[in-house]
């Protein structure tokens, strides 16, 4: 059974930090591209960051470059999103996504991040 379980969301003040985790199971984690998306109320889902399966390729959305860092631990089959210098506009539900292109993809249930004073 495939599972992607996000954790680490919560309420934080502007300028603060949070670390999201996505624990994966039920598929070959090391073969998949892992991505973080987010969706704010009334907005489309936005790609935040991705990390490649074998070459370590990493990319970020323009709105989070320099503030967010994606990483993964293949031994723990977990992907992380370190979020620093958070802004109110980072408020959204954050989703973990695993994809093996043209084969399969999976989504987590999401974790709420609220940035507010």
N, C-alpha and C positions, 0 to 999 in steps of 0.2 A: 504494500500500500504506500503510495507516494504521499509524502507530507512535506510542507514547507511551513514552518512555524516561526513567525516574527515575534520579537519581543524588544523591549527597551524604549518604547514610546512613552510619552507623558507630557507634562506641562513644564515649560522652561521659560525663563525670562529672555528677552532679546539680548544677544551677546553671549548667551550660555551655550552649553554643549550637551549632546546626547550621543549615545552609541546604540545603534540598532543591531540586532542579531537575527539571522535567519537560519534555523537549524533544519537541514534537509535529510530526508531518508527515503528509501524505496526506489532509488535510481542511482545510476553511476555518476555521482557528483562530479568527479574529476573530468568527465567528458562534456559537461554542459557549460554553456555561457550563463553566468549568473548576473542578474540585473536588479536594480532597485528602481521602482517607479513611484510616483506620488500623484495623488489626485486631491485637489482642493474643491470645496463646494462650488458647483456651477462651472467648473473648468474641466478641460480634457485631461486624461491621464498623461503624465509627462515622464519621460525617461530621465532619471537622475544620474545613474552611473552604471557601468557594466565592467565586468572582468572576464577575460577570455579563459578558455578551458586549459589550454596547454602552453600558450606562449606568454601568458601573463598580460595580454593586452588589456589596457585599462583606458576608459574614456569617461568624460563627465559632461553633463549638460552645462550650458554656458552660465546658467543662473547659480550654479553651485561650485564652479571651478575655483580652486584656491581655498575653499572652506570645508568641503566634504572629502573624505577619503574612503574608498572601497578596498576591502581586503578579504581574503578567504583563507580558511584553514582546511586543507583537504583531509587531514587526519580526523578532524572533528566534523567534517562535512557541513561547515558553517560559513556563511558569508556575513560580513560586517559592513556597517556604514557609520563611520565616525563623522559626526556633524558638529562643526565648530562655528563660532560667530553667527549663531542662528538669528534669523530675521523673522519678523511677523509674517512675511510672505512665504516662509517655509512651512507654515501651518498647512497640514494635509494629512491624509491617510497614506502611509507608506507601505508599498507592496513589494514583496520579493517575487522574482520571476526566474524560472530555470528554463532554458531552451536548448534543444539539440536541433539545429536548423533542418527543416524539412522532415523532421521525424516526430518530435513531441515537445510539448511545453507545459509547464505547471505554474500555478499561482498560489501564493499564500493568502491568508485571510485578511491581512493588513493590520497595521498598528498605527494608532492616532498619535500624531505629533502636533502639539499646540504651543506656539511661541507667543507669549503675551505677558505684559507687565501687570 
